[in-house]
Amino acid sequence: MSELRMLREALLSPYSKQWEKAVESKFNQLVKAKVFNWIKYLSNDKKAIGSHIVFKEKLDGYEKHVKFKAQIVAQGFLQVPGLDFTETFLSVARFTTLQIFLALTAFLNLELHQVDIVGAYLQGDLNEEIYIKVSDRLAEKYESGQKFWRLRKALYNLKQTG
């Protein structure tokens, strides 16, 4: 799996159509989850944090391209404590809890199923008012002239995510 650093790199690569499709797919997922509203201007008392797109390509054992993934992420390191967030919390299961759960499943002869929830992080509502500066490419392609998002739900890399 390799990673591109810039949107420009992705769009100039031989796989530009696949990258464009990956960005469009991720954007549509954010729209469907109602993660943001487009904003044209910010008032002087508001501040926007940056965003960027992370690109990853998955390869099989023969170095053949299997999947192209794009992730639109916030630059959460720019968030100001007390202004953009008050506390962070991530609930994590301990390994011993997982071991006990698996042992009980085996002991009681139960079936165990795994579920992968696509866009699970995008389900968390935000209490704070957070604005994101969107890349010019996204703004041009999807909403002419509007350069900011007011986030309604958590976006990857925010302090509130997780």
RODOKE-847792 format. One record per residue: residue number from 1; x, y, z of N, C-alpha, C, O in turn. Coordinates in pm, whole numbers, plus 50000, padded with zeros to 5 digits. Layout:
// RODOKE-847792
+-----+-------+-------+-------+-------+-------+-------+-------+-------+-------+-------+-------+-------+
|   k |  n_xx |  n_yy |  n_zz | ca_xx | ca_yy | ca_zz |  c_xx |  c_yy |  c_zz |  o_xx |  o_yy |  o_zz |
+-----+-------+-------+-------+-------+-------+-------+-------+-------+-------+-------+-------+-------+
| NUM |     X |     Y |     Z |     X |     Y |     Z |     X |     Y |     Z |     X |     Y |     Z |
...
+-----+-------+-------+-------+-------+-------+-------+-------+-------+-------+-------+-------+-------+
//
This chain:
// RODOKE-847792
+-----+-------+-------+-------+-------+-------+-------+-------+-------+-------+-------+-------+-------+
|   k |  n_xx |  n_yy |  n_zz | ca_xx | ca_yy | ca_zz |  c_xx |  c_yy |  c_zz |  o_xx |  o_yy |  o_zz |
+-----+-------+-------+-------+-------+-------+-------+-------+-------+-------+-------+-------+-------+
|   1 | 50086 | 49883 | 50000 | 50000 | 50000 | 50000 | 50091 | 50123 | 50000 | 50177 | 50138 | 50087 |
|   2 | 50070 | 50210 | 49903 | 50149 | 50333 | 49901 | 50057 | 50452 | 49925 | 49934 | 50440 | 49921 |
|   3 | 50120 | 50566 | 49949 | 50042 | 50684 | 49985 | 50091 | 50805 | 49907 | 50212 | 50829 | 49900 |
|   4 | 50000 | 50880 | 49849 | 50032 | 51005 | 49782 | 50013 | 51118 | 49881 | 49930 | 51108 | 49971 |
|   5 | 50087 | 51225 | 49865 | 50079 | 51335 | 49960 | 49984 | 51446 | 49917 | 49924 | 51511 | 50002 |
|   6 | 49969 | 51468 | 49789 | 49893 | 51583 | 49742 | 49789 | 51542 | 49639 | 49805 | 51444 | 49566 |
|   7 | 49681 | 51619 | 49634 | 49578 | 51598 | 49533 | 49638 | 51614 | 49394 | 49604 | 51540 | 49302 |
|   8 | 49728 | 51711 | 49380 | 49792 | 51736 | 49251 | 49867 | 51611 | 49203 | 49859 | 51574 | 49086 |
|   9 | 49940 | 51544 | 49295 | 50012 | 51421 | 49261 | 49916 | 51313 | 49211 | 49943 | 51245 | 49112 |
|  10 | 49804 | 51299 | 49280 | 49707 | 51197 | 49244 | 49648 | 51224 | 49106 | 49631 | 51132 | 49025 |
|  11 | 49616 | 51349 | 49079 | 49551 | 51383 | 48952 | 49648 | 51384 | 48835 | 49605 | 51381 | 48720 |
|  12 | 49777 | 51389 | 48861 | 49877 | 51383 | 48755 | 49932 | 51241 | 48735 | 50010 | 51217 | 48642 |
|  13 | 49891 | 51150 | 48820 | 49940 | 51012 | 48811 | 49867 | 50938 | 48699 | 49764 | 50984 | 48650 |
|  14 | 49921 | 50822 | 48659 | 49852 | 50742 | 48556 | 49715 | 50691 | 48602 | 49634 | 50648 | 48520 |
|  15 | 49689 | 50696 | 48732 | 49563 | 50647 | 48787 | 49470 | 50762 | 48825 | 49389 | 50748 | 48917 |
|  16 | 49481 | 50873 | 48757 | 49403 | 50993 | 48794 | 49253 | 50969 | 48795 | 49183 | 51022 | 48881 |
|  17 | 49202 | 50890 | 48701 | 49057 | 50862 | 48698 | 49013 | 50783 | 48822 | 48906 | 50809 | 48877 |
|  18 | 49095 | 50689 | 48865 | 49063 | 50611 | 48984 | 49067 | 50700 | 49109 | 48983 | 50687 | 49198 |
|  19 | 49166 | 50791 | 49116 | 49175 | 50881 | 49230 | 49057 | 50976 | 49233 | 49000 | 51004 | 49339 |
|  20 | 49019 | 51027 | 49116 | 48905 | 51119 | 49107 | 48778 | 51048 | 49155 | 48697 | 51107 | 49227 |
|  21 | 48763 | 50923 | 49115 | 48647 | 50843 | 49157 | 48648 | 50818 | 49309 | 48544 | 50820 | 49373 |
|  22 | 48767 | 50795 | 49365 | 48779 | 50772 | 49510 | 48742 | 50898 | 49588 | 48674 | 50889 | 49690 |
|  23 | 48786 | 51015 | 49540 | 48751 | 51142 | 49607 | 48601 | 51166 | 49597 | 48539 | 51206 | 49695 |
|  24 | 48544 | 51141 | 49481 | 48400 | 51161 | 49462 | 48320 | 51068 | 49553 | 48220 | 51108 | 49612 |
|  25 | 48365 | 50944 | 49565 | 48297 | 50848 | 49652 | 48300 | 50894 | 49798 | 48199 | 50886 | 49868 |
|  26 | 48417 | 50942 | 49844 | 48428 | 50988 | 49983 | 48344 | 51113 | 50004 | 48277 | 51126 | 50107 |
|  27 | 48346 | 51205 | 49908 | 48266 | 51326 | 49919 | 48118 | 51290 | 49929 | 48046 | 51344 | 50013 |
|  28 | 48072 | 51198 | 49845 | 47931 | 51156 | 49847 | 47894 | 51091 | 49980 | 47781 | 51105 | 50027 |
|  29 | 47989 | 51019 | 50039 | 47964 | 50958 | 50170 | 47944 | 51067 | 50276 | 47857 | 51054 | 50362 |
|  30 | 48023 | 51173 | 50270 | 48009 | 51283 | 50364 | 47876 | 51356 | 50345 | 47811 | 51394 | 50442 |
|  31 | 47836 | 51374 | 50220 | 47707 | 51439 | 50190 | 47592 | 51354 | 50243 | 47501 | 51405 | 50308 |
|  32 | 47598 | 51224 | 50216 | 47491 | 51134 | 50260 | 47478 | 51132 | 50412 | 47367 | 51123 | 50465 |
|  33 | 47591 | 51141 | 50483 | 47590 | 51140 | 50630 | 47558 | 51279 | 50687 | 47549 | 51294 | 50808 |
|  34 | 47541 | 51378 | 50600 | 47511 | 51517 | 50642 | 47616 | 51569 | 50739 | 47583 | 51622 | 50845 |
|  35 | 47741 | 51553 | 50701 | 47853 | 51592 | 50786 | 47873 | 51743 | 50788 | 47921 | 51797 | 50888 |
|  36 | 47838 | 51814 | 50680 | 47870 | 51956 | 50670 | 47763 | 52034 | 50593 | 47678 | 51976 | 50525 |
|  37 | 47772 | 52166 | 50606 | 47697 | 52260 | 50521 | 47800 | 52350 | 50456 | 47898 | 52389 | 50519 |
|  38 | 47779 | 52384 | 50329 | 47869 | 52476 | 50259 | 47849 | 52618 | 50313 | 47736 | 52660 | 50337 |
|  39 | 47958 | 52691 | 50330 | 47957 | 52830 | 50375 | 48045 | 52909 | 50279 | 48156 | 52867 | 50247 |
|  40 | 47996 | 53023 | 50232 | 48074 | 53103 | 50137 | 48176 | 53191 | 50209 | 48293 | 53198 | 50169 |
|  41 | 48133 | 53259 | 50315 | 48221 | 53349 | 50389 | 48214 | 53320 | 50538 | 48112 | 53273 | 50588 |
|  42 | 48322 | 53347 | 50607 | 48323 | 53338 | 50752 | 48320 | 53479 | 50808 | 48383 | 53570 | 50754 |
|  43 | 48246 | 53496 | 50916 | 48248 | 53627 | 50982 | 48386 | 53645 | 51048 | 48458 | 53548 | 51069 |
|  44 | 48420 | 53767 | 51080 | 48553 | 53798 | 51135 | 48582 | 53727 | 51267 | 48698 | 53703 | 51299 |
|  45 | 48478 | 53694 | 51344 | 48501 | 53629 | 51473 | 48516 | 53477 | 51461 | 48538 | 53409 | 51561 |
|  46 | 48503 | 53422 | 51340 | 48514 | 53278 | 51320 | 48648 | 53244 | 51257 | 48706 | 53323 | 51183 |
|  47 | 48698 | 53125 | 51288 | 48825 | 53078 | 51235 | 48804 | 52939 | 51176 | 48735 | 52856 | 51235 |
|  48 | 48864 | 52914 | 51061 | 48854 | 52783 | 50998 | 48986 | 52710 | 51012 | 49093 | 52769 | 50998 |
|  49 | 48978 | 52580 | 51039 | 49099 | 52499 | 51038 | 49111 | 52438 | 50899 | 49013 | 52431 | 50825 |
|  50 | 49228 | 52395 | 50866 | 49252 | 52341 | 50732 | 49202 | 52199 | 50716 | 49158 | 52134 | 50811 |
|  51 | 49211 | 52153 | 50594 | 49176 | 52014 | 50562 | 49266 | 51969 | 50448 | 49326 | 52050 | 50379 |
|  52 | 49274 | 51841 | 50430 | 49345 | 51787 | 50314 | 49288 | 51649 | 50283 | 49206 | 51595 | 50356 |
|  53 | 49334 | 51594 | 50173 | 49287 | 51462 | 50131 | 49405 | 51366 | 50138 | 49512 | 51394 | 50085 |
|  54 | 49383 | 51253 | 50202 | 49485 | 51148 | 50212 | 49449 | 51040 | 50111 | 49335 | 50995 | 50104 |
|  55 | 49547 | 51000 | 50033 | 49526 | 50899 | 49930 | 49603 | 50773 | 49965 | 49720 | 50779 | 50005 |
|  56 | 49538 | 50659 | 49951 | 49605 | 50530 | 49973 | 49560 | 50433 | 49865 | 49443 | 50426 | 49829 |
|  57 | 49656 | 50360 | 49813 | 49623 | 50255 | 49718 | 49658 | 50120 | 49780 | 49765 | 50102 | 49837 |
|  58 | 49566 | 50028 | 49767 | 49589 | 49894 | 49820 | 49633 | 49805 | 49705 | 49573 | 49806 | 49597 |
|  59 | 49737 | 49727 | 49730 | 49792 | 49637 | 49630 | 49776 | 49494 | 49677 | 49776 | 49467 | 49797 |
|  60 | 49762 | 49401 | 49582 | 49756 | 49260 | 49621 | 49899 | 49206 | 49630 | 49995 | 49282 | 49619 |
|  61 | 49914 | 49077 | 49648 | 50045 | 49015 | 49664 | 50131 | 49022 | 49539 | 50252 | 48999 | 49546 |
|  62 | 50071 | 49054 | 49426 | 50144 | 49063 | 49299 | 50168 | 49208 | 49257 | 50200 | 49235 | 49141 |
|  63 | 50152 | 49300 | 49353 | 50169 | 49443 | 49327 | 50068 | 49499 | 49226 | 50094 | 49599 | 49160 |
|  64 | 49953 | 49432 | 49216 | 49846 | 49479 | 49128 | 49753 | 49568 | 49211 | 49723 | 49537 | 49326 |
|  65 | 49707 | 49676 | 49152 | 49617 | 49768 | 49223 | 49482 | 49702 | 49248 | 49418 | 49653 | 49156 |
|  66 | 49441 | 49703 | 49374 | 49315 | 49643 | 49414 | 49212 | 49750 | 49444 | 49096 | 49739 | 49404 |
|  67 | 49255 | 49856 | 49515 | 49160 | 49958 | 49557 | 49231 | 50093 | 49573 | 49345 | 50100 | 49619 |
|  68 | 49160 | 50198 | 49535 | 49208 | 50334 | 49553 | 49118 | 50401 | 49656 | 48996 | 50405 | 49639 |
|  69 | 49178 | 50453 | 49763 | 49099 | 50515 | 49870 | 49141 | 50659 | 49891 | 49260 | 50691 | 49889 |
|  70 | 49043 | 50744 | 49912 | 49069 | 50885 | 49946 | 48995 | 50914 | 50075 | 48884 | 50867 | 50097 |
|  71 | 49057 | 50994 | 50160 | 48996 | 51031 | 50288 | 49009 | 51182 | 50305 | 49120 | 51236 | 50302 |
|  72 | 48898 | 51250 | 50322 | 48899 | 51393 | 50347 | 48910 | 51412 | 50498 | 48822 | 51370 | 50573 |
|  73 | 49019 | 51475 | 50542 | 49046 | 51485 | 50685 | 49068 | 51630 | 50727 | 49113 | 51713 | 50648 |
|  74 | 49036 | 51658 | 50852 | 49058 | 51791 | 50910 | 49200 | 51797 | 50966 | 49259 | 51695 | 51001 |
|  75 | 49253 | 51917 | 50973 | 49383 | 51936 | 51037 | 49356 | 51966 | 51184 | 49368 | 52079 | 51230 |
|  76 | 49320 | 51860 | 51256 | 49280 | 51871 | 51396 | 49386 | 51927 | 51488 | 49356 | 51978 | 51595 |
|  77 | 49512 | 51919 | 51446 | 49620 | 51974 | 51529 | 49610 | 52126 | 51540 | 49676 | 52186 | 51624 |
|  78 | 49529 | 52189 | 51454 | 49510 | 52334 | 51460 | 49397 | 52374 | 51555 | 49376 | 52493 | 51578 |
|  79 | 49324 | 52278 | 51610 | 49214 | 52309 | 51701 | 49268 | 52365 | 51832 | 49370 | 52321 | 51883 |
|  80 | 49197 | 52463 | 51884 | 49238 | 52530 | 52008 | 49156 | 52474 | 52124 | 49033 | 52478 | 52121 |
|  81 | 49226 | 52422 | 52229 | 49153 | 52370 | 52345 | 49070 | 52481 | 52411 | 49116 | 52594 | 52424 |
|  82 | 48948 | 52447 | 52451 | 48859 | 52544 | 52515 | 48777 | 52623 | 52415 | 48671 | 52676 | 52449 |
|  83 | 48824 | 52632 | 52291 | 48751 | 52705 | 52187 | 48688 | 52607 | 52089 | 48568 | 52611 | 52065 |
|  84 | 48770 | 52519 | 52032 | 48722 | 52422 | 51934 | 48681 | 52290 | 51996 | 48606 | 52213 | 51935 |
|  85 | 48728 | 52263 | 52117 | 48690 | 52140 | 52187 | 48716 | 52159 | 52336 | 48801 | 52238 | 52376 |
|  86 | 48640 | 52085 | 52417 | 48660 | 52095 | 52561 | 48726 | 51970 | 52617 | 48810 | 51979 | 52707 |
|  87 | 48689 | 51856 | 52566 | 48750 | 51732 | 52614 | 48753 | 51631 | 52502 | 48676 | 51639 | 52406 |
|  88 | 48844 | 51537 | 52514 | 48852 | 51428 | 52416 | 48836 | 51297 | 52492 | 48880 | 51284 | 52606 |
|  89 | 48773 | 51202 | 52428 | 48749 | 51074 | 52493 | 48737 | 50967 | 52386 | 48670 | 50988 | 52284 |
|  90 | 48800 | 50855 | 52408 | 48791 | 50743 | 52317 | 48774 | 50617 | 52399 | 48861 | 50581 | 52478 |
|  91 | 48660 | 50551 | 52380 | 48639 | 50426 | 52454 | 48705 | 50312 | 52376 | 48682 | 50294 | 52257 |
|  92 | 48786 | 50238 | 52447 | 48860 | 50128 | 52386 | 48841 | 50005 | 52472 | 48851 | 50010 | 52594 |
|  93 | 48813 | 49894 | 52406 | 48798 | 49768 | 52480 | 48936 | 49715 | 52517 | 49028 | 49719 | 52436 |
|  94 | 48949 | 49666 | 52637 | 49075 | 49606 | 52680 | 49088 | 49469 | 52616 | 48987 | 49404 | 52587 |
|  95 | 49210 | 49425 | 52595 | 49234 | 49296 | 52532 | 49178 | 49183 | 52617 | 49127 | 49084 | 52563 |
|  96 | 49187 | 49194 | 52750 | 49134 | 49088 | 52837 | 48982 | 49077 | 52822 | 48928 | 48967 | 52831 |
|  97 | 48914 | 49188 | 52799 | 48769 | 49185 | 52777 | 48738 | 49106 | 52650 | 48646 | 49025 | 52648 |
|  98 | 48815 | 49131 | 52545 | 48797 | 49059 | 52420 | 48823 | 48910 | 52439 | 48749 | 48827 | 52387 |
|  99 | 48926 | 48875 | 52514 | 48957 | 48734 | 52541 | 48843 | 48665 | 52614 | 48805 | 48553 | 52579 |
| 100 | 48787 | 48731 | 52715 | 48676 | 48673 | 52791 | 48555 | 48655 | 52700 | 48488 | 48552 | 52704 |
| 101 | 48527 | 48756 | 52618 | 48413 | 48748 | 52526 | 48430 | 48631 | 52429 | 48335 | 48557 | 52406 |
| 102 | 48549 | 48615 | 52373 | 48574 | 48505 | 52279 | 48568 | 48369 | 52349 | 48518 | 48272 | 52292 |
| 103 | 48618 | 48362 | 52472 | 48612 | 48237 | 52548 | 48467 | 48198 | 52576 | 48430 | 48082 | 52562 |
| 104 | 48385 | 48296 | 52616 | 48242 | 48270 | 52641 | 48171 | 48224 | 52514 | 48088 | 48134 | 52517 |
| 105 | 48204 | 48287 | 52404 | 48145 | 48250 | 52275 | 48177 | 48104 | 52243 | 48089 | 48028 | 52201 |
| 106 | 48302 | 48065 | 52261 | 48342 | 47926 | 52234 | 48279 | 47830 | 52333 | 48231 | 47723 | 52294 |
| 107 | 48278 | 47866 | 52461 | 48223 | 47780 | 52565 | 48074 | 47754 | 52544 | 48026 | 47642 | 52561 |
| 108 | 48000 | 47858 | 52506 | 47856 | 47845 | 52485 | 47821 | 47800 | 52343 | 47704 | 47791 | 52308 |
| 109 | 47923 | 47772 | 52264 | 47906 | 47725 | 52126 | 47819 | 47822 | 52044 | 47728 | 47780 | 51972 |
| 110 | 47849 | 47951 | 52055 | 47776 | 48054 | 51982 | 47849 | 48091 | 51854 | 47969 | 48065 | 51840 |
| 111 | 47777 | 48151 | 51762 | 47839 | 48203 | 51640 | 47880 | 48347 | 51663 | 47812 | 48422 | 51734 |
| 112 | 47991 | 48384 | 51605 | 48041 | 48520 | 51618 | 48050 | 48582 | 51479 | 48104 | 48521 | 51387 |
| 113 | 47998 | 48702 | 51465 | 48002 | 48773 | 51337 | 48071 | 48907 | 51355 | 48062 | 48969 | 51460 |
| 114 | 48138 | 48950 | 51252 | 48206 | 49079 | 51253 | 48130 | 49174 | 51162 | 48081 | 49134 | 51056 |
| 115 | 48119 | 49298 | 51202 | 48052 | 49399 | 51122 | 48147 | 49517 | 51103 | 48208 | 49564 | 51199 |
| 116 | 48158 | 49562 | 50982 | 48238 | 49680 | 50952 | 48141 | 49792 | 50914 | 48074 | 49783 | 50811 |
| 117 | 48135 | 49895 | 50994 | 48044 | 50005 | 50967 | 48121 | 50111 | 50888 | 48212 | 50174 | 50941 |
| 118 | 48083 | 50129 | 50763 | 48150 | 50225 | 50677 | 48117 | 50366 | 50726 | 48000 | 50401 | 50744 |
| 119 | 48220 | 50444 | 50748 | 48199 | 50582 | 50792 | 48150 | 50593 | 50935 | 48076 | 50685 | 50967 |
| 120 | 48191 | 50500 | 51022 | 48144 | 50501 | 51161 | 48178 | 50632 | 51231 | 48098 | 50682 | 51309 |
| 121 | 48295 | 50688 | 51204 | 48336 | 50814 | 51268 | 48246 | 50930 | 51228 | 48235 | 51029 | 51301 |
| 122 | 48181 | 50919 | 51115 | 48100 | 51029 | 51063 | 47963 | 51037 | 51130 | 47882 | 51121 | 51093 |
| 123 | 47936 | 50952 | 51226 | 47805 | 50949 | 51290 | 47797 | 51037 | 51415 | 47688 | 51062 | 51466 |
| 124 | 47911 | 51083 | 51465 | 47914 | 51160 | 51589 | 47877 | 51306 | 51569 | 47944 | 51377 | 51493 |
| 125 | 47771 | 51352 | 51637 | 47731 | 51493 | 51629 | 47831 | 51580 | 51703 | 47889 | 51539 | 51803 |
| 126 | 47851 | 51702 | 51652 | 47940 | 51798 | 51716 | 47861 | 51895 | 51801 | 47753 | 51939 | 51761 |
| 127 | 47912 | 51929 | 51917 | 47852 | 52031 | 52002 | 47913 | 52168 | 51973 | 47849 | 52271 | 51995 |
| 128 | 48037 | 52168 | 51924 | 48109 | 52293 | 51897 | 48082 | 52339 | 51754 | 48040 | 52262 | 51668 |
| 129 | 48107 | 52468 | 51733 | 48094 | 52526 | 51599 | 48231 | 52520 | 51534 | 48320 | 52598 | 51569 |
| 130 | 48249 | 52429 | 51438 | 48380 | 52411 | 51374 | 48366 | 52433 | 51224 | 48275 | 52381 | 51159 |
| 131 | 48459 | 52512 | 51172 | 48462 | 52543 | 51028 | 48590 | 52486 | 50968 | 48696 | 52490 | 51029 |
| 132 | 48576 | 52434 | 50848 | 48688 | 52374 | 50775 | 48708 | 52450 | 50645 | 48612 | 52477 | 50573 |
| 133 | 48833 | 52483 | 50614 | 48867 | 52539 | 50482 | 48882 | 52421 | 50388 | 48964 | 52332 | 50412 |
| 134 | 48804 | 52421 | 50281 | 48801 | 52310 | 50186 | 48902 | 52338 | 50075 | 48925 | 52453 | 50039 |
| 135 | 48961 | 52233 | 50021 | 49056 | 52251 | 49911 | 48984 | 52319 | 49793 | 48865 | 52297 | 49770 |
| 136 | 49059 | 52401 | 49721 | 49003 | 52473 | 49606 | 48943 | 52376 | 49505 | 48839 | 52406 | 49444 |
| 137 | 49006 | 52263 | 49486 | 48958 | 52163 | 49389 | 48817 | 52113 | 49426 | 48730 | 52104 | 49341 |
| 138 | 48797 | 52081 | 49554 | 48665 | 52035 | 49599 | 48562 | 52147 | 49587 | 48449 | 52124 | 49543 |
| 139 | 48602 | 52267 | 49624 | 48510 | 52381 | 49618 | 48467 | 52409 | 49474 | 48350 | 52435 | 49448 |
| 140 | 48560 | 52403 | 49380 | 48529 | 52427 | 49239 | 48439 | 52318 | 49183 | 48342 | 52346 | 49113 |
| 141 | 48471 | 52193 | 49215 | 48398 | 52081 | 49155 | 48256 | 52066 | 49210 | 48163 | 52037 | 49135 |
| 142 | 48239 | 52085 | 49340 | 48111 | 52052 | 49401 | 48024 | 52171 | 49440 | 47903 | 52155 | 49454 |
| 143 | 48082 | 52289 | 49459 | 47999 | 52402 | 49502 | 48073 | 52530 | 49463 | 48162 | 52575 | 49536 |
| 144 | 48036 | 52587 | 49353 | 48111 | 52700 | 49298 | 48122 | 52816 | 49397 | 48022 | 52871 | 49443 |
| 145 | 48246 | 52851 | 49428 | 48272 | 52968 | 49509 | 48265 | 52950 | 49659 | 48315 | 53036 | 49732 |
| 146 | 48207 | 52844 | 49708 | 48196 | 52827 | 49853 | 48316 | 52748 | 49902 | 48339 | 52635 | 49859 |
| 147 | 48392 | 52807 | 49993 | 48521 | 52751 | 50030 | 48527 | 52691 | 50170 | 48631 | 52639 | 50211 |
| 148 | 48418 | 52697 | 50244 | 48421 | 52650 | 50382 | 48308 | 52551 | 50409 | 48204 | 52553 | 50344 |
| 149 | 48332 | 52465 | 50505 | 48228 | 52377 | 50557 | 48206 | 52412 | 50702 | 48301 | 52433 | 50777 |
| 150 | 48080 | 52420 | 50742 | 48048 | 52421 | 50885 | 48014 | 52278 | 50919 | 47916 | 52223 | 50869 |
| 151 | 48096 | 52218 | 51003 | 48077 | 52076 | 51034 | 47958 | 52055 | 51126 | 47944 | 52124 | 51227 |
| 152 | 47875 | 51961 | 51093 | 47762 | 51918 | 51175 | 47796 | 51791 | 51252 | 47745 | 51766 | 51361 |
| 153 | 47885 | 51711 | 51193 | 47925 | 51585 | 51253 | 48077 | 51577 | 51250 | 48143 | 51653 | 51180 |
| 154 | 48130 | 51484 | 51326 | 48275 | 51469 | 51337 | 48336 | 51428 | 51203 | 48278 | 51347 | 51130 |
| 155 | 48451 | 51483 | 51173 | 48527 | 51449 | 51054 | 48659 | 51389 | 51101 | 48707 | 51423 | 51210 |
| 156 | 48718 | 51302 | 51023 | 48843 | 51238 | 51060 | 48949 | 51340 | 51100 | 48961 | 51445 | 51037 |
| 157 | 49024 | 51308 | 51204 | 49135 | 51387 | 51259 | 49092 | 51502 | 51349 | 49178 | 51574 | 51399 |
| 158 | 48964 | 51523 | 51371 | 48923 | 51622 | 51471 | 48949 | 51566 | 51609 | 48953 | 51444 | 51628 |
| 159 | 48967 | 51653 | 51707 | 48986 | 51608 | 51845 | 48861 | 51535 | 51896 | 48871 | 51450 | 51985 |
| 160 | 48744 | 51569 | 51841 | 48619 | 51507 | 51886 | 48595 | 51369 | 51823 | 48506 | 51296 | 51867 |
| 161 | 48670 | 51333 | 51722 | 48648 | 51206 | 51653 | 48687 | 51091 | 51743 | 48790 | 51094 | 51810 |
| 162 | 48603 | 50990 | 51744 | 48637 | 50870 | 51822 | 48555 | 50863 | 51946 | 48569 | 50769 | 52025 |
+-----+-------+-------+-------+-------+-------+-------+-------+-------+-------+-------+-------+-------+
//
